């Protein structure tokens, strides 16, 4: 009998221990158990979401030359979600590579600037639900493609083999990937400078590595000016979303709930059609 009781106690202890292990597992419970969200508290008090963006990424964000205001697909989408929450947005022009740091330091409540959802960034900030999935593309002047007789590029390493210098933007995933591939690069504070350099009379770069829909917008824009640009490399890329502080759990939940309503209402599809995004 004593042996049976002992075995029974061991079984009970194992079951209890297993249950405790499940409950304490970081995969089942949020690792940040703080209930205080100072970001959301401040937004509620002011009625304003402070959003940083780099307005050089059409059609996601750009400056309207007639009003000097920041406009675009992500701008309209953010404003629509804010309206669902009865909030307004304070749009601030910020260098792309400074946005995540500003969010982390609570200088901004949110970053909206064509951010790809990557593992590295997930370690630094939280993301809203994605609104789009993009494609990464290497683009070149068609005249350059023809002169080099380029027919098929299957990897970024091919750019290195061809001895090409590629334009990109500081702080982007494209910059990191080109560096990892050992490609010669030149980077700017904004992608617009990279494409302008490539299309200039004396370019310092022969290609630009960016992603849709900005590459699509560039190709259409330059074609109207008589400059043909081709795509030499294209592949599936990351989803796009907005960034918030890892401590902004309540704000993130509220924003995602409102975004779900915007998606369900058909507004997201309407904005895609409006901006060709």
N, C-alpha and C positions, 0 to 999 in steps of 0.2 A: 504493500500500500504506500509506504514512504517513497519508494522508487517511482510509483505512478504519479504521486503528488509532485515530486521533484520535476519529473518530465513535464507535467502540466504547467508548472510555474515557468519553466524555461520557454515553453511554447508561447505562453502569455507575454512574457518579457520580449520575445522576438517580435510578436505582433505589435506590441506597443512601440517598440523601438523602430519598427518599419514605418508605422504611422507617423511617429514624430519626425522621422527622416523625410517623409513625403511633405509634411506641412512646412518643415524648415527649408525645403529645397528652393533655391533661387529660381528654378525653372517654373515653379508653381505660384510663387508669391513675388510681388514687386520687390526688387532689391532696395529701392529707395522707399522707405516706409514713412518718410516725413509727410505729414498732412498739411504743412504750411507751404503755400505757393505764393510767394511775395510778388511774382510777376502778375499773376491773375488778380491778386488783391489790388495792386496798383492800377491795373487796367480797369477794374470795376470802379475805382475811386475817380479816375480821370475820364473814363468813357472813351479812351483812345488807345489804339495799338501802335506802338512805335516800330516801324518796319524799315529796315535798311535794304537797299538794292543798288546794283550797279546798272545804270540805265544805258547800257551799250550792247544789249542782247536782244535785238528785234527778232521775232515779234513778241517775245516775253516781256521785255521792258525797253523803252527808248524815250528820248526827250521829244516832246511835241515842239517843233520850232516856232509855231505861232503862239503858243501859250507858255512855253518853257516849263511845262509840267511833265511829270513822269507818267507815261501811258503804256499800255500793252496788255497782252493776254493774262499774265500772272497778276498784273495790277488790277484789272477788272475782276478777276477771280477772287483775289484777296478782299477787295472792296465788297463783293457780293456776300462772301462769308461773314465779314464784319457786320454787314447790314442785318444778317440773320440774328446776330448777337446784340443788335441795337448799339453797335459801336462804330466809331469812325477810325480812319487810318491816317497816321502822320507819316508821310513818305519822306525818307531821308536818303540822299545820294551818298553812297559809301563805296570805296574801293572794294572790289570783290574779295580780295585776299584778306580784308580786315573785318568782313561781316561776321564770320563765326566767332572770332575773338570778342567782338562787340556784344554779341548775343551772350557769350559765356560770362562777360563782365557786367551784364544787365544794363548796358548802355542802349541796347535795343531789345525789344520784346520778341522780334521775329526777323529772320532773314529770308528774303524772297528774291532769288536771282538765278533761276535755272539750276538749282543745286541738285546734283546727282546723289542718290542715296547709295553710299559706299560703306564698307565695313570700317574704314579708317575714320570717316566722319561720324559714324554711329557711336564710335568710342568717345567723341567729343561733345556731340549734341544729340537731341532727339529730333525726329522728323514727323511731320504730319503724314496723313495718308497721301500716297502719290496721286498726282493729277495727270501725268503723262509718262510714256516710255519713249525714249529717244533712240537715235542711231548715230554712232560716231562715224565721221567721214573725213578723209583726207581729200582736199580739193586743190586743184592747180589750174592755171591758165591753160586753155585748150591748146594754144600755140606752143606752150612748153611741153605738154603731153606729147604733141606731135613731133616736136624736135628731138625728144628723147626716145621716141618710139615706144612709149609705155603702153602696154596692153593689159597687164594684170599684176597687181600688187596684192599679196596674200597675207602680209604681216607688216607691222611697223618696222621690223628689222630690215625689210626690203628698202626702206627709205635710206637707211644707213648704207646699205650696199650700193645704192645709186648715188651716194654722196650728196644728198639733198639737205639743205637747211630748211627747217620747218618752223613756221610761226605759230605762236600759241599765247595764252594769257596766264599771268602769274596766279598761282594758287589753284589752278584747275586740275581736274583728273587727267586731262589730256597732257598737260605739262609733265605730270608725274610719270605717265606711261611712256612718253617720248624719252625722258631721261633714263628710265629703266631699260629701254631698248637701245640706249647708246646713240640715239639720233642727235645730230647737230641741231640745236634749236636757238631761236631768238624769241624772247617773251616780252610782252608789253603789259601795261596796267589794264588794257581792254582789248577785246578781240577785234574791234573795229580797226585799230591801228595795224594789226597783223594783216588783215585782208587788204587794207589800203596800200601797205608796203608791197605785198605780193603783186598787186595790179599796177604799181607805179612804173615809171620809165626805167628806173634803176633800182630794182628790188634787192633787198638783202636776204629774202627768203623765197624759195621756189614753190612752196606749198604751205597750206594752213591745215592744222588738225583741230576740228571743232565738232559740233554735233547738230543734228536737226533740232528745231526748225530753223535755226539761224543760218545754217549752210544753204538751206532751200531759199531763204529770203535773200541772201547774198547773190546766189546764182541768178535769181530773177532780176534783182536790182541792177547788177552789172550787165546783164544781157540787154536791158533797155538802153544802156550806154554804149552798146556795141562791143562789149568785152565778153567773150565766151569763157565760162569756167566749167571744168569737168570734174567728176568724182572718180578718183583712182583707187580708193579703198573705202569700203563700207562694211560695218558690222553692227550687230545688236549691241545696245548699250544699257546703261542703268535707268531705273525709273527716276522721275523728277518730283521733288516735294519741297516743302518749306521747312526751315530749321528753327527750333526753339531751344531754350536752356533745358538741361537735363532735370532741373528742379521745377520746371513749369508743368507739372503733371496735370493740374486742374485745367490750366489754360489749354494744354494740348487736347484734353478730352473734350472741352467745350468747343474748340475750333474744329476738331474732327467731326463732332456731331453736327455742327452747322454746315460743314462742307458736304457731309452726306446728304443733307437736305438740298443743297445747291445742285448736287449731281442728280438726285432723284427728280428734281423739278425740270431738268432739261437745260438749265442755264449753262452748265459746263459745255454741252454740245453747241449751244448758241455762240458761246465765246470762242470756241475752236473755229467755227465757221467765220466769225467776224474777223479774226486775226490770222486765219490760215495757219493755226498752230497745231 
